[in-house]
Amino acid sequence: MLELDVIELPAAAALALDPMKTLLLQELAAPASAASLAGRLGLTRQRVNYHLRALEDCKLVEPAEERQWGGLTERLMVATAASYVVSPAALGPIAVDPERTNDRLSASYLIALAARIIREVGGLWRTARQSDKRLATLSIDTVIRFRSPADRAAFTADLTKAVAALAARYHDESALGGRPHRLVVASYPAPGDAKP
């Protein structure tokens, strides 16, 4: 089971967002049969099987084990990931795109960048897993408490200069076989429950 998977197909996204199927995915953090799930959730086994088939068709659950009970075969299913995130790719042409946002300082542009990261990294990660390779990434996440708007503006100017200097030092447009990496730096007011 993956720790996290990115859902790109519209049909899989619709299934994962259905409340009953979300509950089944949650219950399938550990392998379970349709009969045991039916007992826990107060549903018929047939109804659970219906939902499980739909989830399996979209590769959100997979067989974990088969057991023989007399002349019957009981399949234990498990979710393919502990958590899921829906890629904007699932929305097709109406998905957010930072190229369609003019205000680079707006919240909508920041959200569009985050969506692009999910779409791009999700696709790259899927390809890397299929090739049994790791995906080179870098993440920095922190909370900074500024004393004033002036300090925030000064920090922004210093960070911009530092990133521009590093990019100028390490970027080589002529490097044969070099691989471009996208760098996104974002800042927004931290929610009340954010930890430094």
C-alpha positions as CSV (number, residue, x, y, z in Angstrom):
1,M,0.0,0.0,0.0
2,L,1.3,3.4,-0.9
3,E,1.3,6.2,1.7
4,L,-0.3,8.5,-0.8
5,D,-1.6,8.3,-4.4
6,V,-2.7,11.0,-6.8
7,I,-5.9,10.3,-8.6
8,E,-5.9,11.6,-12.2
9,L,-8.8,9.8,-13.9
10,P,-12.2,11.5,-13.6
11,A,-14.1,8.2,-12.9
12,A,-11.7,7.4,-10.1
13,A,-12.0,10.9,-8.6
14,A,-15.8,10.6,-8.7
15,L,-15.7,7.3,-6.9
16,A,-13.2,8.5,-4.3
17,L,-15.5,11.5,-3.5
18,D,-18.6,9.3,-3.1
19,P,-19.3,9.2,0.7
20,M,-19.9,5.4,0.8
21,K,-16.8,4.6,-1.3
22,T,-14.7,7.0,0.8
23,L,-15.9,5.1,3.9
24,L,-14.9,1.8,2.3
25,L,-11.5,3.1,1.4
26,Q,-11.0,4.2,5.0
27,E,-12.1,0.8,6.2
28,L,-9.7,-0.9,3.8
29,A,-6.6,0.4,5.3
30,A,-6.2,-3.2,6.4
31,P,-7.4,-6.1,4.2
32,A,-11.1,-7.1,4.6
33,S,-13.7,-9.1,2.9
34,A,-17.0,-7.9,1.6
35,A,-18.8,-10.0,4.3
36,S,-16.7,-8.4,7.1
37,L,-17.2,-4.9,5.7
38,A,-20.9,-5.5,5.4
39,G,-21.1,-6.5,9.0
40,R,-19.2,-3.5,10.2
41,L,-21.1,-1.0,8.0
42,G,-24.6,-2.5,8.3
43,L,-24.9,-3.1,4.5
44,T,-25.6,-6.2,2.5
45,R,-22.6,-8.2,1.2
46,Q,-24.0,-7.7,-2.3
47,R,-24.0,-3.9,-1.9
48,V,-20.5,-3.9,-0.6
49,N,-19.4,-6.1,-3.5
50,Y,-20.9,-3.6,-5.9
51,H,-18.9,-0.7,-4.4
52,L,-15.7,-2.8,-4.2
53,R,-16.0,-3.8,-7.9
54,A,-16.3,-0.2,-8.9
55,L,-13.3,0.8,-6.7
56,E,-11.2,-2.1,-8.1
57,D,-12.1,-1.2,-11.7
58,C,-10.5,2.3,-11.0
59,K,-7.5,0.7,-9.2
60,L,-8.4,2.3,-5.8
61,V,-8.5,-1.2,-4.1
62,E,-6.8,-4.4,-5.0
63,P,-6.9,-8.0,-3.8
64,A,-4.7,-8.7,-0.8
65,E,-5.5,-12.4,-0.2
66,E,-7.9,-15.2,-1.2
67,R,-9.2,-17.7,1.3
68,Q,-11.1,-20.9,0.6
69,W,-14.2,-21.5,2.7
70,G,-15.7,-24.9,1.7
71,G,-16.5,-24.4,-1.9
72,L,-16.4,-20.6,-1.8
73,T,-13.5,-18.3,-2.4
74,E,-13.4,-15.2,-0.2
75,R,-11.3,-12.3,-1.5
76,L,-9.8,-9.8,1.0
77,M,-9.4,-6.4,-0.5
78,V,-7.2,-3.5,0.5
79,A,-7.0,0.2,-0.5
80,T,-4.1,0.9,-2.8
81,A,-3.1,3.9,-0.7
82,A,-3.5,5.2,2.8
83,S,-4.4,8.7,1.5
84,Y,-5.4,10.1,-1.9
85,V,-5.3,13.5,-3.5
86,V,-7.3,14.4,-6.6
87,S,-5.2,15.9,-9.4
88,P,-6.6,18.8,-11.3
89,A,-6.0,16.6,-14.4
90,A,-9.2,14.8,-13.4
91,L,-11.1,18.0,-14.3
92,G,-9.8,18.1,-17.8
93,P,-10.1,21.5,-19.6
94,I,-11.7,23.2,-16.7
95,A,-8.8,22.5,-14.4
96,V,-7.0,25.5,-12.9
97,D,-3.9,26.6,-14.8
98,P,-1.5,29.2,-13.6
99,E,-1.0,30.4,-17.2
100,R,-4.6,31.7,-17.2
101,T,-4.0,33.9,-14.1
102,N,-2.5,37.3,-14.6
103,D,-2.1,38.5,-11.0
104,R,1.1,36.7,-9.8
105,L,0.5,38.0,-6.3
106,S,-3.1,36.7,-5.9
107,A,-4.4,33.8,-3.9
108,S,-5.8,32.3,-7.1
109,Y,-2.4,32.2,-8.7
110,L,-0.9,30.5,-5.6
111,I,-3.7,27.9,-5.7
112,A,-3.1,27.4,-9.4
113,L,0.6,26.8,-8.8
114,A,-0.2,24.2,-6.0
115,A,-2.6,22.5,-8.4
116,R,0.1,22.4,-11.1
117,I,2.5,20.8,-8.6
118,I,0.0,18.1,-7.8
119,R,-0.6,17.4,-11.5
120,E,3.0,17.4,-12.5
121,V,4.6,15.7,-9.6
122,G,1.7,13.1,-9.5
123,G,2.4,12.2,-13.1
124,L,6.2,12.1,-12.7
125,W,5.9,10.0,-9.5
126,R,3.6,7.5,-11.2
127,T,6.1,7.1,-14.1
128,A,9.0,6.8,-11.6
129,R,7.1,4.0,-9.6
130,Q,6.3,2.1,-12.9
131,S,10.0,2.2,-13.6
132,D,10.9,1.2,-10.0
133,K,12.8,4.5,-9.6
134,R,12.8,7.3,-7.1
135,L,11.8,10.8,-8.1
136,A,14.2,13.6,-7.1
137,T,12.3,16.2,-5.2
138,L,13.0,18.9,-2.6
139,S,10.6,20.3,-0.2
140,I,11.0,23.1,2.3
141,D,8.2,23.9,4.7
142,T,8.4,26.3,7.7
143,V,6.4,29.1,9.4
144,I,7.9,32.5,9.9
145,R,6.4,35.1,12.2
146,F,7.1,38.6,10.9
147,R,7.2,41.5,13.2
148,S,5.7,43.8,10.6
149,P,4.6,44.1,7.0
150,A,7.9,45.9,6.4
151,D,9.9,42.9,7.7
152,R,7.8,40.6,5.4
153,A,8.6,42.9,2.4
154,A,12.3,42.9,3.3
155,F,12.3,39.1,3.7
156,T,10.6,38.8,0.3
157,A,13.2,41.0,-1.3
158,D,16.1,39.1,0.3
159,L,14.6,35.7,-0.7
160,T,14.0,36.8,-4.2
161,K,17.7,37.9,-4.5
162,A,19.0,34.7,-3.0
163,V,16.9,32.5,-5.3
164,A,17.9,34.5,-8.3
165,A,21.6,34.3,-7.4
166,L,21.3,30.5,-6.9
167,A,19.4,30.0,-10.1
168,A,22.0,32.1,-12.0
169,R,24.8,30.0,-10.4
170,Y,23.4,26.6,-11.1
171,H,21.3,27.0,-14.2
172,D,23.0,25.8,-17.4
173,E,20.9,26.0,-20.5
174,S,23.5,24.2,-22.6
175,A,24.0,21.2,-20.3
176,L,23.5,18.1,-22.5
177,G,21.5,15.5,-20.5
178,G,20.8,18.1,-17.8
179,R,17.2,17.9,-16.5
180,P,15.3,21.1,-15.7
181,H,13.6,21.3,-12.3
182,R,10.7,23.6,-11.4
183,L,11.2,25.7,-8.3
184,V,8.2,27.2,-6.6
185,V,8.5,29.4,-3.6
186,A,5.2,30.4,-1.9
187,S,4.1,32.3,1.2
188,Y,0.7,32.8,2.7
189,P,-0.7,33.5,6.2
190,A,-0.5,30.3,8.2
191,P,-3.8,28.9,9.6
192,G,-4.3,29.2,13.3
193,D,-3.3,25.5,13.9
194,A,0.0,25.7,11.9
195,K,3.1,24.6,13.8
196,P,6.5,26.2,13.3
